[in-house]
């Protein structure tokens, strides 16, 4: 998202101000957010508009939230839209699913009021109850059509007894408490707000004040949490090398189950399991999530494909580069955790090998390219079905391994002198700082070529925009490493996932071209018997160790009818990769490895200082 300078409307005359004293005393927009009965899950919004000419103004509610690529139809939660001017009601007409037309002929200053039902606590939606309020602007605040560039102020009126309001919006120097300003609608929409009695932690990183607003109980150590977040922030800066921030906010929701994160221009929201702090794996997962969302302040928010800003909130904003924006961020977040010293390089390599395994075991990886997965995010990624494993691939997962291979290719092409970091620096300087816009797919490839000193057109054509298998072995070989498949057996495989549903074994997925796929076993089939014997367990356990070519007989219940299936079991095709060091690596390979993993000569990164934040 491109930061746009604050543009003020022409000042109103003194006479106009006197005539419209009940509404706005300055040009632009003013929002008032209230929650008088939070237990009902409603926010009440007042939107004051000043110096709007014409006979009518359309106000709109976005249909999606940037960073979450799905049309969510936020207008479905809007109720009781009304408008007044000078104490008199104005005409309000809903003209399409997310637009209301306010008739205000002769009235330049008027107020729009409405309610928003907010009962979905996720990083991309809004929520309020008796314990706290949380909102994303896209699901709460309307904007006047054609006027997204207008600056605005926002007054938050917390529910009775609530004393904290945390947001990355800048406070207004005077006026009511909890009043903030936004340079335009994009900033207002891109600044989540946490309201209640949450705990606020503070630290300084990269000479910039950072805050952590923590909602919900959890056994965390605040000193360790702030110290480790500081390391994540300072290590992240080293990738691009320039700090665009003057403040930053982490919002953490400690919940029974975690829900991921969502990036914003100067903030992020992280939803984590309240038990995550108690284990090394859980805490490293939190640090990885924090690194991912924090690194987005560069990659996506300022280093962005041209389609991702300024936003069109009315419809899908298509790009073929989410593999770079999201998957590339996942690649760098894992690198950042390793570079910051929370894990050793060996653990990083194990995690990367697991990522390669995950991608290569998914049949859809050979059907949908990373670019196609990015473009189709709006209809596929957030709407998976039982066949998604066969028809598509995650742009997060594929983008991460593309990032690793591309980084190694750049390091090799430059003799260990350059890396993917340098590509991001070039994109940041050229398109964010100099041109103030996003880049095209071709411009991204040009930037890679400029850094590497050579083009990788075939790589992009075949393995990013096509489905050709990435050359992991060649890329890792540049760094004196090798990729080994540790599953060398050829045992038979059913090629289907079976889950216990109400105590019954039911097929939940069938892998493309596997035994079950070719034998006619369907998703939703309840397996009653295996080879003539009643079964109530996952038949994969009972089939373990059978030789390829043997025949399996299944009795299944499909739509209330009992059917018998008989088909041969094919050899399993699953892989499990491991990355190992080559003996006698050459000086050139070691130079690539040092550059890739950011290792110092004769040294490696140290592990996390403690196993868990609560210790």
MORA-V988262 format. One record per residue. SS is DSSP state (H for helix, E for strand, C for the rest). PHI is phi in radians with two decimals (NA if undefined). D_FIRST is the distance of its C-alpha to the first C-alpha in Angstrom with 1 decimal. Layout:
ss=<SS | SS>
phi=<PHI | PHI>
d_first=<D_FIRST | D_FIRST>
This chain:
ss=<C | C | C | C | C | C | E | C | C | C | C | C | C | H | H | H | H | H | H | C | C | C | C | C | C | C | C | E | E | E | E | E | E | E | C | C | C | H | H | H | C | E | E | E | E | E | E | E | E | E | C | C | C | C | C | E | E | E | E | E | C | C | C | C | E | C | C | E | C | C | C | C | C | H | H | H | H | E | E | E | E | E | E | E | E | C | C | E | E | C | E | E | E | E | E | E | C | C | E | E | E | E | E | C | C | C | C | C | C | E | E | E | E | E | E | E | E | C | E | C | C | C | C | C | C | C | E | E | C | C | C | C | E | E | E | C | H | H | H | C | C | C | E | E | C | C | C | C | C | E | C | E | E | E | E | E | E | C | C | C | C | C | C | E | E | E | E | C | C | E | E | C | C | C | C | C | C | C | E | E | E | E | C | C | H | H | H | H | H | C | C | C | E | E | E | E | C | C | E | E | E | E | E | E | E | C | C | E | E | E | E | E | E | E | E | C | C | C | C | C | C | H | H | H | H | H | H | H | H | H | H | H | H | H | H | H | H | H | H | H | C | C | C | C | C | C | C | E | E | E | E | E | E | E | E | C | C | C | C | E | E | E | E | C | C | C | E | E | E | E | E | E | E | C | C | H | H | H | C | H | H | H | H | H | H | H | H | H | H | H | H | H | H | H | H | C | C | C | E | C | C | C | E | C | E | C | C | C | C | C | C | C | C | C | C | C | C | C | C | C | C | H | H | H | H | H | H | H | H | H | H | H | H | H | H | H | H | H | H | C | C | C | C | C | H | H | H | H | H | H | H | H | H | H | H | H | H | H | H | H | C | C | H | H | H | H | C | C | C | H | H | H | H | H | H | H | H | H | C | C | C | C | C | C | C | C | C | H | H | H | H | C | C | C | H | H | H | H | H | H | H | H | H | H | H | H | H | H | H | H | H | H | H | C | C | C | C | C | C | H | H | H | H | H | H | H | H | H | H | H | H | H | H | H | C | C | C | C | E | C | H | H | H | H | H | H | H | H | H | H | H | H | C | C | C | C | H | H | H | H | H | H | H | H | C | C | C | C | C | C | C | H | H | H | H | H | H | H | C | C | E | E | E | E | E | C | C | C | C | C | C | E | E | C | C | E | E | E | E | E | E | C | C | E | E | E | E | E | E | E | C | C | C | C | H | H | H | H | H | C | C | C | C | C | C | E | E | E | E | E | C | C | E | E | C | C | C | C | H | H | H | H | H | C | C | C | C | C | C | C | E | E | E | E | E | E | E | E | C | C | E | E | E | E | E | E | E | E | C | E | E | C | C | C | C | C | E | E | E | E | E | C | C | C | C | C | H | H | H | H | H | H | H | H | H | H | H | C | C | C | C | C | C | C | C | C | C | C | C | C | C | C | C | C | C>
phi=<NA | -1.46 | -1.33 | -1.85 | -1.02 | -1.21 | -2.01 | -1.62 | -1.28 | -1.05 | -1.17 | -1.36 | -1.25 | -1.04 | -1.14 | -1.13 | -1.07 | -1.14 | -1.25 | -2.14 | -0.90 | -1.17 | -1.83 | -1.80 | -1.71 | -2.61 | -1.14 | 2.04 | -2.26 | -2.37 | -1.95 | -2.17 | -1.97 | -2.25 | -2.56 | -1.15 | -2.34 | -1.07 | -1.12 | -1.57 | 1.25 | -2.03 | -1.67 | -1.97 | -2.12 | -2.10 | -2.14 | -1.72 | -2.00 | -2.18 | 1.09 | -1.72 | -1.41 | 1.51 | -1.55 | -2.67 | -2.36 | -1.62 | -2.00 | -2.28 | -1.92 | -1.00 | -1.80 | -2.64 | -2.02 | -0.91 | 1.68 | -2.24 | -1.60 | -2.66 | -1.27 | -1.85 | 0.95 | -1.09 | -1.12 | -1.10 | -1.72 | -1.59 | -2.36 | 0.91 | -1.31 | -2.49 | -2.55 | -2.43 | -2.54 | 1.03 | 1.43 | -1.92 | -1.23 | -1.90 | -1.29 | -2.24 | -2.26 | -1.46 | -1.82 | -2.77 | -1.04 | -2.34 | -2.30 | -2.10 | -1.76 | -1.76 | -1.56 | -2.47 | -0.93 | 1.43 | -2.16 | -1.44 | -2.05 | -2.67 | -2.22 | -1.91 | -2.20 | -2.84 | -1.97 | -2.22 | -1.37 | -2.28 | -2.44 | -2.28 | -1.53 | -2.33 | -1.25 | -1.96 | -2.19 | -2.34 | -2.72 | -2.60 | -2.59 | -1.18 | -1.67 | -3.00 | -2.20 | -2.51 | -2.54 | -1.86 | -1.02 | -1.13 | -1.75 | -2.27 | -1.77 | -1.38 | -2.48 | -1.30 | -1.00 | 1.36 | -2.22 | -1.11 | -1.35 | -1.21 | -1.28 | -2.65 | -2.07 | -2.32 | -1.81 | -1.76 | -1.93 | -1.09 | -1.09 | -0.97 | 1.57 | -1.58 | -2.17 | -2.11 | -2.31 | -2.05 | -2.74 | -1.48 | -1.09 | -1.36 | -1.24 | -1.41 | -1.18 | -2.42 | 1.77 | -1.07 | -1.08 | 0.99 | -1.98 | -2.23 | -2.23 | -2.26 | -1.27 | -2.88 | -1.15 | -0.97 | -1.20 | -1.06 | -1.20 | -1.78 | -2.27 | -1.09 | -2.30 | -1.92 | -2.28 | 2.70 | -2.17 | -1.24 | -1.53 | -2.10 | -1.83 | -2.37 | -2.75 | -2.01 | -2.38 | 0.95 | 1.05 | -2.24 | -1.21 | -2.15 | -2.22 | -2.16 | -1.65 | -1.94 | -1.84 | 1.70 | -1.27 | -2.95 | -1.58 | -1.93 | -1.70 | -1.08 | -1.16 | -1.21 | -1.08 | -1.17 | -1.11 | -1.29 | -1.12 | -1.05 | -1.09 | -1.07 | -1.13 | -1.25 | -1.24 | -1.08 | -1.02 | -1.11 | -1.18 | -1.61 | 1.56 | -2.36 | -1.76 | -1.56 | -1.63 | -2.10 | -2.95 | -2.69 | -2.27 | -1.72 | -1.89 | -2.00 | -1.83 | -1.54 | -2.19 | -1.09 | -2.23 | -1.26 | -2.36 | 1.46 | -2.52 | -2.50 | -1.45 | -2.48 | -1.03 | -2.28 | -2.87 | -2.69 | -2.04 | -2.11 | -1.92 | -2.29 | -1.18 | -1.13 | -1.59 | -1.10 | -1.28 | -1.51 | -2.21 | -1.10 | -1.11 | -1.13 | -1.23 | -1.10 | -1.09 | -1.11 | -1.10 | -1.12 | -1.12 | -1.08 | -1.10 | -1.04 | -1.23 | -1.18 | -1.15 | -1.08 | -1.10 | -1.66 | -1.40 | 2.08 | -1.36 | -2.24 | -1.77 | -2.46 | -1.04 | -1.10 | -1.30 | -1.71 | 2.32 | -0.99 | -1.49 | -1.76 | -1.45 | -1.57 | -2.74 | -1.07 | -1.98 | -1.50 | -2.58 | -1.66 | -2.11 | -1.14 | -1.04 | -1.52 | -1.25 | -1.75 | -1.13 | -1.13 | -1.15 | -1.12 | -1.04 | -1.21 | -1.12 | -1.20 | -1.10 | -1.10 | -1.04 | -1.26 | -1.13 | -1.31 | 1.57 | -1.38 | -2.36 | -1.42 | -0.96 | -1.08 | -1.19 | -1.07 | -1.12 | -1.09 | -1.16 | -1.12 | -1.07 | -1.12 | -1.16 | -1.10 | -1.01 | -1.07 | -1.18 | -1.31 | -1.52 | -1.74 | -0.98 | -1.09 | -1.07 | -1.67 | -1.97 | -2.01 | -1.36 | -1.10 | -1.17 | -1.15 | -1.05 | -1.13 | -1.15 | -1.59 | -0.93 | -1.12 | -2.03 | -2.12 | -1.07 | -1.56 | -2.27 | -1.23 | -2.31 | -1.16 | -1.79 | -1.04 | -1.08 | -1.61 | -1.93 | -2.65 | -2.46 | -1.26 | -1.22 | -1.19 | -1.13 | -1.20 | -1.12 | -1.11 | -1.30 | -1.07 | -1.03 | -1.13 | -1.14 | -1.10 | -1.06 | -1.15 | -1.12 | -1.17 | -1.06 | -1.19 | -1.14 | -1.92 | 1.09 | 1.37 | -1.74 | -2.24 | -2.65 | -1.03 | -0.93 | -1.17 | -1.12 | -1.13 | -1.08 | -1.12 | -1.09 | -1.08 | -1.21 | -1.34 | -1.74 | -1.47 | -1.34 | -1.54 | -1.69 | 1.12 | -2.65 | -1.46 | -2.05 | -1.51 | -1.01 | -1.15 | -1.18 | -1.10 | -1.13 | -1.11 | -1.14 | -1.04 | -1.11 | -1.12 | -1.26 | -1.37 | 1.39 | -2.82 | -1.62 | -2.11 | -1.03 | -1.12 | -1.04 | -1.14 | -1.09 | -1.49 | -1.94 | -1.91 | -1.65 | -2.18 | -1.99 | -1.08 | -1.00 | -1.09 | -1.49 | -1.07 | -1.06 | -1.13 | -1.12 | -1.15 | -1.07 | -0.99 | -1.78 | 1.22 | -2.22 | -2.35 | -1.82 | -2.11 | -1.53 | -1.52 | -1.76 | -1.77 | -1.36 | -2.11 | -1.07 | -1.22 | -2.41 | -1.18 | 1.27 | -2.57 | -1.71 | -2.08 | -2.06 | -1.45 | -2.05 | 0.93 | 1.39 | -1.97 | -1.32 | -2.18 | -1.25 | -1.87 | -2.75 | -2.24 | -1.43 | -0.94 | 1.20 | -1.46 | -1.03 | -1.13 | -1.01 | -1.35 | -1.53 | 1.59 | -1.29 | -1.95 | -1.06 | 1.67 | -1.18 | -1.59 | -1.51 | -1.64 | -2.62 | -2.14 | 0.89 | 1.47 | -1.99 | -1.04 | -2.34 | -2.24 | -2.17 | -1.16 | -1.18 | -1.04 | -1.16 | -1.32 | -1.58 | -0.99 | 1.58 | -1.22 | -1.34 | -1.08 | 1.73 | -1.24 | -1.75 | -2.05 | -2.01 | -2.11 | -1.89 | -2.22 | -1.82 | -2.19 | 0.97 | 1.39 | -2.02 | -1.51 | -2.25 | -1.98 | -2.07 | -2.42 | -2.74 | -1.32 | -1.55 | -1.54 | -1.14 | -1.16 | -1.98 | -1.13 | -2.14 | -2.45 | -1.64 | -2.42 | -1.77 | -2.17 | -1.43 | -1.38 | -1.28 | 1.03 | -1.08 | -1.32 | -0.98 | -1.15 | -1.16 | -1.15 | -1.14 | -1.13 | -1.10 | -1.09 | -1.18 | -1.11 | -1.65 | 0.98 | -1.60 | -1.56 | -0.99 | 1.27 | -2.42 | -2.37 | -1.23 | -1.61 | -1.27 | -1.01 | -1.16 | -2.47 | -1.32 | -2.67 | -1.19 | -1.44 | -1.69>
d_first=<0.0 | 3.8 | 6.4 | 9.1 | 12.7 | 14.9 | 17.0 | 20.3 | 22.7 | 26.2 | 28.3 | 30.8 | 34.5 | 36.6 | 38.6 | 35.6 | 34.6 | 38.1 | 38.2 | 35.1 | 35.6 | 34.9 | 31.3 | 28.8 | 30.1 | 27.1 | 25.0 | 21.8 | 21.1 | 22.5 | 22.1 | 24.8 | 24.5 | 27.9 | 29.5 | 33.2 | 34.3 | 31.8 | 34.3 | 33.8 | 30.1 | 29.1 | 26.6 | 27.7 | 25.2 | 26.2 | 24.0 | 25.6 | 24.9 | 26.5 | 27.7 | 26.6 | 29.1 | 30.5 | 32.4 | 29.6 | 26.0 | 24.0 | 21.9 | 19.8 | 18.7 | 15.8 | 17.2 | 14.7 | 12.3 | 9.0 | 10.2 | 13.7 | 14.5 | 17.5 | 18.4 | 19.9 | 21.2 | 20.5 | 22.8 | 25.7 | 25.8 | 26.1 | 29.6 | 31.7 | 29.5 | 31.5 | 31.3 | 33.7 | 34.4 | 37.2 | 38.3 | 38.8 | 37.1 | 35.0 | 34.8 | 32.0 | 31.7 | 29.4 | 28.7 | 26.7 | 25.4 | 22.5 | 23.5 | 26.2 | 27.9 | 29.2 | 32.3 | 32.8 | 35.0 | 36.2 | 33.9 | 30.9 | 30.2 | 30.0 | 28.8 | 27.5 | 28.3 | 27.7 | 27.9 | 25.6 | 27.4 | 25.5 | 27.4 | 25.0 | 24.2 | 21.4 | 18.0 | 16.4 | 18.9 | 21.0 | 24.5 | 27.2 | 30.8 | 33.5 | 32.0 | 28.4 | 25.4 | 21.9 | 19.1 | 15.6 | 14.8 | 14.2 | 17.8 | 19.4 | 18.1 | 18.7 | 17.4 | 19.5 | 18.9 | 17.8 | 16.9 | 13.4 | 13.2 | 16.0 | 16.0 | 17.9 | 20.0 | 20.6 | 24.0 | 24.5 | 28.2 | 28.8 | 31.7 | 35.1 | 35.5 | 31.8 | 31.0 | 27.6 | 24.1 | 21.3 | 17.7 | 15.1 | 15.3 | 17.7 | 21.2 | 23.0 | 26.0 | 28.5 | 29.3 | 29.5 | 28.6 | 25.3 | 23.6 | 20.0 | 17.7 | 14.2 | 13.0 | 11.8 | 11.6 | 7.9 | 8.9 | 12.2 | 11.2 | 9.0 | 12.1 | 15.0 | 18.5 | 21.7 | 24.9 | 28.5 | 30.6 | 28.6 | 29.1 | 26.8 | 26.9 | 25.8 | 25.5 | 24.3 | 22.6 | 21.7 | 23.1 | 20.4 | 21.5 | 20.4 | 21.7 | 22.5 | 23.4 | 25.8 | 27.2 | 30.2 | 33.2 | 33.2 | 35.4 | 33.0 | 33.8 | 31.5 | 32.5 | 31.8 | 28.6 | 27.2 | 28.8 | 27.3 | 23.8 | 24.2 | 25.3 | 22.4 | 20.0 | 22.1 | 22.6 | 18.9 | 18.4 | 21.2 | 19.3 | 16.9 | 19.0 | 16.8 | 15.8 | 12.8 | 13.9 | 16.5 | 16.7 | 15.7 | 17.1 | 18.3 | 19.8 | 22.6 | 24.6 | 27.9 | 29.2 | 32.0 | 29.7 | 26.3 | 23.4 | 20.7 | 17.4 | 13.8 | 10.9 | 8.8 | 7.1 | 10.8 | 12.9 | 14.1 | 16.9 | 19.7 | 22.7 | 25.7 | 29.4 | 31.4 | 33.7 | 31.3 | 32.3 | 35.9 | 35.7 | 34.5 | 32.7 | 31.1 | 29.9 | 28.7 | 26.7 | 25.0 | 24.3 | 22.8 | 20.6 | 19.5 | 19.0 | 16.9 | 14.5 | 14.5 | 13.9 | 10.6 | 9.4 | 9.9 | 10.1 | 7.1 | 4.6 | 6.0 | 8.5 | 7.4 | 9.7 | 9.6 | 9.8 | 6.5 | 4.8 | 6.2 | 7.7 | 11.5 | 12.8 | 16.3 | 16.4 | 15.4 | 12.5 | 14.5 | 14.0 | 16.8 | 14.9 | 14.3 | 17.4 | 15.5 | 12.2 | 14.4 | 17.9 | 17.1 | 15.6 | 18.8 | 20.8 | 19.5 | 19.9 | 23.5 | 24.0 | 22.8 | 25.2 | 27.9 | 27.1 | 27.2 | 30.7 | 30.3 | 31.8 | 34.1 | 33.3 | 35.8 | 33.9 | 30.7 | 32.6 | 34.1 | 30.7 | 29.5 | 32.8 | 32.2 | 28.9 | 30.7 | 33.4 | 31.1 | 29.6 | 33.0 | 34.8 | 32.6 | 34.2 | 31.0 | 29.8 | 32.4 | 31.4 | 27.6 | 25.6 | 22.4 | 20.7 | 22.4 | 21.5 | 17.8 | 18.3 | 20.7 | 18.7 | 18.7 | 22.5 | 23.7 | 21.8 | 21.8 | 25.1 | 27.4 | 31.1 | 34.3 | 33.8 | 30.2 | 31.7 | 33.5 | 31.0 | 27.7 | 25.9 | 23.0 | 20.1 | 19.8 | 23.5 | 23.7 | 20.6 | 22.0 | 25.3 | 23.9 | 22.1 | 25.5 | 27.4 | 25.1 | 25.1 | 28.9 | 29.2 | 27.4 | 29.5 | 32.6 | 32.0 | 31.7 | 34.5 | 32.5 | 30.8 | 27.2 | 24.8 | 21.5 | 20.3 | 21.0 | 19.0 | 15.8 | 16.9 | 17.5 | 14.2 | 12.5 | 15.1 | 15.3 | 11.9 | 9.7 | 12.6 | 14.9 | 13.4 | 10.0 | 8.8 | 8.6 | 12.1 | 14.7 | 17.0 | 19.7 | 17.8 | 17.0 | 20.8 | 21.6 | 19.9 | 21.9 | 25.0 | 24.6 | 24.5 | 27.2 | 29.4 | 29.9 | 28.2 | 27.9 | 27.8 | 30.4 | 28.5 | 25.3 | 27.5 | 29.7 | 27.8 | 24.2 | 24.7 | 28.2 | 29.9 | 32.2 | 32.6 | 30.8 | 33.3 | 33.0 | 36.5 | 36.0 | 32.8 | 34.3 | 37.5 | 35.8 | 35.5 | 39.0 | 38.1 | 39.2 | 38.1 | 40.9 | 41.3 | 43.4 | 44.3 | 47.2 | 49.2 | 49.8 | 50.6 | 50.1 | 47.0 | 46.8 | 43.2 | 42.3 | 40.8 | 43.1 | 42.1 | 44.5 | 43.9 | 46.4 | 48.5 | 48.6 | 47.3 | 44.9 | 43.1 | 39.3 | 38.2 | 40.1 | 38.9 | 39.0 | 42.4 | 43.7 | 47.1 | 46.1 | 44.1 | 47.1 | 49.6 | 48.1 | 46.9 | 44.3 | 41.5 | 43.1 | 46.5 | 48.4 | 50.6 | 54.1 | 56.1 | 55.9 | 59.0 | 61.1 | 60.2 | 58.3 | 54.9 | 52.6 | 50.3 | 47.7 | 49.8 | 47.7 | 49.5 | 52.8 | 52.0 | 51.0 | 53.3 | 54.6 | 55.1 | 53.3 | 55.4 | 56.9 | 56.8 | 55.3 | 56.6 | 54.4 | 55.3 | 52.4 | 51.8 | 49.7 | 49.4 | 52.6 | 54.5 | 55.8 | 55.3 | 56.5 | 54.4 | 55.8 | 53.9 | 53.9 | 51.5 | 49.5 | 48.6 | 45.4 | 42.5 | 40.3 | 39.4 | 38.7 | 37.5 | 38.1 | 37.0 | 40.0 | 40.8 | 43.1 | 46.3 | 46.9 | 43.3 | 43.5 | 42.1 | 39.5 | 38.4 | 38.3 | 36.2 | 33.6 | 33.8 | 33.4 | 30.3 | 28.8 | 29.6 | 29.2 | 32.9 | 35.2 | 38.6 | 41.0 | 38.6 | 36.3 | 33.9 | 35.5 | 35.0 | 33.5 | 35.7 | 36.6 | 36.5 | 34.8 | 33.1 | 35.9 | 38.5>
